[in-house]
Amino acid sequence: MPNPNILHALAELYAVSYESLMERAGFVAPTRSRTNKVHGKRQRAAALDGLNLTAEEEKELVQYLGYLRSKRKPGP
């Protein structure tokens, strides 16, 4: 199990979140909002996988989805 100093170096080397590495290593318990955010990113990545979208196309697609969702009528 790597210590926090090693995790910090790895986070910088691979340009990933230090907090995420600390959570995955078990040093920090994930917060509810952080868990939902990570889960949402995985779902979005899976949904868009294989479409070969550019970063700009993905951004526009997510914005359009937000627009569509804003047009929904509240349900019971």
C-alpha positions, 0 to 999 in steps of 0.5 A: 500500500503506497503512502500519501507521499507516493500517491501525491507524486503519482497524482502529479505524474499522471495528472490525476486527482490526489484526493481521488487516489487517497480515497481509492487507497482508503486513506480518505472516505469518499463524500456522498457528493464526490461519489455521485460525481465520479459515478456520473462521469463513468456513466457518461463516459460509457454512454459516449464511448465509441462515438469518437467525439472531440472534446468540443463535440462532447461539451456541446452534446452535454449542453444540449442534453442539459437544454432538453432536460430543462424543457421537461415538465415536472412529473409526480 
